[in-house]
Amino acid sequence: MIPSREQALGMLRAMVRVRRLEERCAEDYAAAKIRGFLHLYIGQEAIAAGVLPALGAADSVVATYREHGHALLRGLPARAIMAEMYGRSGGCSRGRGGSMHLFSREHRFFGGHGIVGAGLPVAIGLALADKLLGTRGVTCVFFGEGASAEGEFHESLNLASLWRLPVLFVCENNLYAMGTALARSEAEPEIHKKAAVHRIGSEVVDGMDVAAVTEAASQAIDRVRETGAPWFLECLAYRFRAHSMFDPELYRDRSEVETWRTRDPITQLVSRMAGAIMPEDIAAIEAEAAAEIADACAFADASPLEPVEDLLLDVRAP
């Protein structure tokens, strides 16, 4: 797919917004404004930027704990995301979920799941509801390659196939399940082949190429919507930062990381669209993203902590 100028600008804007959000999160984590675990999406932006715009407002999205970019591109305001990061009441989960548990019923964004593979069964439930209600909605569930070693992975694919559910499975394969190289943990490292066991069609796409992801995702979503059957999309990508901010990253050679950095999805798109994307376009997009993130952080700073008297709100006894 060769995008038009307008398409390319939209792709670039989406990836820059995510990149700058994540970079600010890393800074605020170092400043102790963000606590707990923090998993950054830097390097993988082309996947979210390619998939999410192809979904409709009535479709459902389920993500992993590396979900800040998915939430932003799904339409959650940067203000609500940053306030949640800061643990403030103005956050999308009232400050109770933090980095790994962004959620918005309004945007049909159902997590943010801290447990590997936990979003897969949730996606099956959402898709089953759409099928029973006859909505023609599609549920898109993102997960990492490490989730394919979990029982929920095969259980979810089995039910999606058995019940013919409208689910798009998007595997964000960044080659390392936390600190373990895929080839050392999986007898079959080509994750899409596991879908065939459950009689689900699949495709592999370059997850560092936003145009390729956009084309593959658009076709896959149309296919799922028209047939009502599941589809599996494996996006091959690479995270430029450690697994989390706690990760000393002793399992990857620096040279490997630097080699992958030459395939940065943002610079690749700009290079590919030279002559269509101009320096002034890039400057304008960067300025917009900077203003958005600055505003979001100011809002988060001003947002109060949840009152102590509300700590038991929504807590249910067994």
C-alpha positions in Angstrom: 0.0 0.0 0.0 1.3 3.4 -1.0 -0.6 5.9 1.1 -1.8 9.3 -0.1 -0.4 12.4 1.4 -3.4 12.8 3.7 -3.3 9.1 4.7 0.4 9.4 5.5 -0.1 12.5 7.5 -2.7 10.7 9.6 -0.4 7.8 10.1 2.4 10.1 11.1 0.3 12.1 13.5 -1.0 8.9 15.2 2.5 7.5 15.7 4.1 10.8 16.9 1.3 11.3 19.4 1.9 7.8 20.9 5.7 8.2 20.8 5.6 11.6 22.6 3.1 10.3 25.2 5.3 7.3 26.0 8.5 9.4 26.2 6.7 11.8 28.7 5.6 8.8 30.7 9.2 7.6 31.0 10.3 11.1 32.2 7.5 11.3 34.7 8.3 7.8 36.0 11.9 8.9 36.6 10.4 11.9 38.5 8.3 9.6 40.6 5.0 11.1 39.3 4.1 7.6 37.9 4.5 4.7 40.3 4.3 0.9 39.9 4.9 -0.9 36.7 5.3 1.0 33.4 5.5 -0.8 30.0 6.3 1.5 27.0 5.2 1.0 23.4 8.1 2.9 21.8 9.0 1.2 18.6 5.6 -0.6 18.1 3.5 2.4 17.3 2.8 1.3 13.7 0.6 -1.5 14.9 -1.8 0.6 16.9 -1.7 3.4 14.3 -2.5 0.8 11.6 -5.2 -1.2 13.3 -7.3 1.2 15.4 -8.4 3.7 12.8 -9.9 0.9 10.8 -12.3 0.0 13.6 -15.7 1.6 14.0 -17.0 3.4 17.1 -19.3 0.4 17.9 -16.5 -2.1 17.7 -14.7 -3.3 20.9 -11.0 -3.1 21.8 -9.2 -5.2 24.3 -5.5 -4.6 25.0 -2.5 -5.7 27.1 -0.6 -3.9 29.9 1.4 -2.0 27.1 -1.8 -0.2 26.1 -1.3 3.5 26.5 -1.0 4.0 22.7 -4.0 1.9 22.0 -6.1 3.9 24.4 -4.9 7.2 23.0 -5.6 6.2 19.4 -9.0 4.7 20.4 -10.0 8.2 21.4 -9.4 8.3 25.1 -8.4 11.9 25.9 -4.7 12.3 26.8 -5.9 14.1 29.9 -7.7 11.1 31.2 -4.8 8.8 30.4 -2.1 11.0 32.1 -4.3 11.5 35.2 -4.7 7.8 35.4 -0.9 7.4 35.2 -0.5 9.8 38.0 -3.1 7.9 40.1 -5.5 10.9 40.1 -9.3 11.0 40.3 -9.5 12.6 36.9 -8.1 9.5 35.3 -10.2 7.2 33.1 -10.3 4.6 35.9 -10.4 7.3 38.6 -6.8 6.7 39.4 -7.4 3.2 40.6 -6.0 1.3 37.7 -2.8 3.1 36.8 -0.7 2.3 33.8 -1.8 -1.2 33.2 -5.6 -0.8 33.6 -6.8 2.0 31.3 -10.5 1.5 30.6 -13.4 3.4 28.9 -16.8 2.1 28.4 -17.7 5.2 26.4 -14.9 4.3 23.8 -15.5 0.6 24.1 -12.0 0.2 25.3 -12.1 -2.7 27.7 -8.5 -2.7 29.2 -5.6 -2.7 29.9 -5.0 -6.1 31.5 -2.1 -6.7 33.8 -2.1 -10.5 33.5 -0.6 -12.0 30.3 -3.3 -13.3 28.1 -6.1 -12.1 30.4 -7.7 -10.0 27.7 -8.3 -12.9 25.4 -11.3 -14.5 27.2 -12.8 -11.0 27.7 -12.7 -10.5 23.9 -14.5 -13.8 23.4 -17.3 -12.6 25.7 -17.6 -9.3 24.0 -17.7 -11.0 20.5 -20.3 -13.5 21.7 -22.5 -10.6 22.9 -22.2 -8.9 19.6 -23.2 -12.2 17.8 -26.2 -12.8 20.0 -27.4 -9.2 19.7 -26.8 -9.2 15.9 -24.8 -5.9 16.0 -22.2 -6.8 13.3 -19.6 -5.4 15.7 -16.0 -6.6 15.6 -13.9 -7.2 18.7 -10.2 -6.5 18.3 -7.9 -8.0 20.9 -4.2 -7.1 21.1 -1.7 -9.4 22.9 2.0 -10.2 22.9 3.7 -13.3 21.6 4.2 -14.5 25.2 0.5 -14.9 25.6 0.5 -17.8 23.1 2.1 -19.9 25.9 -0.9 -19.3 28.1 -3.9 -21.6 28.3 -6.3 -18.8 27.7 -4.8 -18.3 24.2 -5.8 -21.7 22.9 -9.1 -21.8 24.9 -10.1 -18.4 23.3 -9.1 -19.3 19.8 -10.9 -22.6 20.1 -14.2 -20.9 21.2 -13.9 -18.2 18.6 -13.6 -20.8 15.9 -16.1 -23.2 17.4 -18.8 -20.6 17.9 -17.8 -18.6 14.8 -17.2 -15.3 16.6 -16.3 -11.9 15.1 -12.9 -11.5 16.7 -9.7 -10.1 15.2 -6.7 -11.5 17.1 -3.7 -9.1 16.8 -0.5 -10.6 18.0 2.1 -7.9 18.6 5.2 -10.1 18.3 8.2 -8.1 19.6 10.3 -11.3 19.8 10.8 -11.3 23.5 8.3 -12.7 26.1 9.4 -10.4 28.9 13.1 -11.3 29.0 13.0 -14.6 27.1 13.7 -14.8 23.3 10.8 -16.4 21.5 13.0 -19.1 20.0 13.9 -20.3 23.5 10.4 -20.5 24.8 8.3 -21.7 21.9 8.7 -24.9 19.9 6.8 -23.1 17.1 8.0 -19.5 17.1 5.8 -18.5 14.1 2.7 -17.6 16.3 0.2 -17.3 13.4 0.6 -21.0 12.7 -1.0 -21.8 16.0 -4.2 -20.3 14.7 -4.4 -22.9 12.0 -4.8 -25.6 14.7 -8.1 -24.0 15.5 -9.1 -23.5 11.8 -8.6 -19.8 11.9 -7.2 -18.0 9.0 -4.1 -15.8 9.5 -1.7 -13.4 8.0 1.8 -12.1 8.9 2.6 -8.4 8.4 5.6 -6.2 9.0 4.7 -4.4 12.2 7.3 -1.7 11.6 5.5 -0.6 8.4 2.4 1.4 9.3 1.1 1.3 5.7 1.4 -2.5 5.6 -0.4 -2.8 8.9 -3.1 -0.4 7.8 -3.8 -2.4 4.6 -3.7 -5.8 6.4 -5.9 -4.6 9.3 -8.5 -3.0 7.0 -8.9 -6.1 5.0 -9.0 -8.3 8.1 -11.6 -6.2 9.8 -13.8 -6.1 6.7 -13.4 -9.9 6.4 -14.4 -10.5 10.1 -17.4 -8.1 9.8 -18.7 -9.7 6.6 -18.2 -13.4 7.5 -18.7 -13.2 11.3 -15.7 -15.5 11.6 -12.4 -14.8 13.5 -9.1 -13.9 11.9 -5.6 -13.8 13.2 -3.0 -11.1 12.4 0.6 -11.4 13.5 2.5 -8.2 13.5 6.3 -8.6 13.6 7.8 -5.6 15.5 10.3 -4.7 18.1 10.2 -2.6 21.3 13.0 -0.1 21.6 12.9 0.1 25.3 13.1 -2.5 28.0 10.2 -4.7 28.9 9.3 -2.4 31.8 11.0 0.4 33.7 12.2 -2.2 36.2 13.9 -4.3 33.5 17.7 -4.1 33.4 17.6 -5.5 29.9 20.5 -7.9 30.1 19.1 -10.4 27.6 19.5 -8.3 24.4 22.7 -7.1 22.7 22.9 -3.3 22.3 23.8 -3.9 18.6 20.5 -5.8 18.1 18.5 -2.9 19.5 20.4 -0.4 17.4 19.9 -2.4 14.3 16.2 -2.5 14.8 16.2 1.3 15.6 17.2 1.8 11.9 13.7 0.5 11.1 11.9 3.0 13.3 8.3 3.1 11.9 8.2 6.9 12.2 11.4 7.7 10.3 10.6 4.9 7.8 7.3 6.6 6.9 8.8 10.0 6.6 11.6 8.7 4.3 9.2 6.7 2.2 6.9 9.7 1.7 9.7 12.2 1.0 8.2 14.9 -1.2 4.7 14.4 0.1 5.5 14.9 3.8 7.3 18.2 4.2 9.4 19.5 7.0 6.7 22.0 7.9 4.2 19.1 8.2 6.5 17.3 10.7 7.0 20.5 12.7 3.2 21.1 12.9 2.5 17.5 14.0 5.3 17.7 16.6 3.9 21.0 17.9 0.4 19.6 18.2 1.6 16.5 20.0 3.7 18.6 22.4 0.8 20.9 23.2 -1.5 17.9 23.8 0.9 16.2 26.1 1.7 19.4 28.0 -2.0 20.1 28.5 -2.6 16.5 29.6 0.2 16.6 32.2 -1.1 20.0 33.5 -4.5 18.5 33.9 -3.1 15.5 35.7 -1.1 17.6 38.1 -4.2 19.6 38.9 -6.5 16.6 39.3 -7.0 15.6 43.0 -6.3 12.3 44.6 -9.4 10.3 45.3 -10.8 11.2 48.8 -10.0 8.7 51.6 -13.7 8.3 52.3 -14.2 6.9 48.7 -11.6 4.0 49.1 -14.3 1.4 49.6 -16.4 2.7 46.7 -17.1 -0.2 44.3 -15.6 -2.7 46.7 -17.9 -5.7 47.1 -17.8 -8.3 49.8 -18.0 -12.0 48.7 
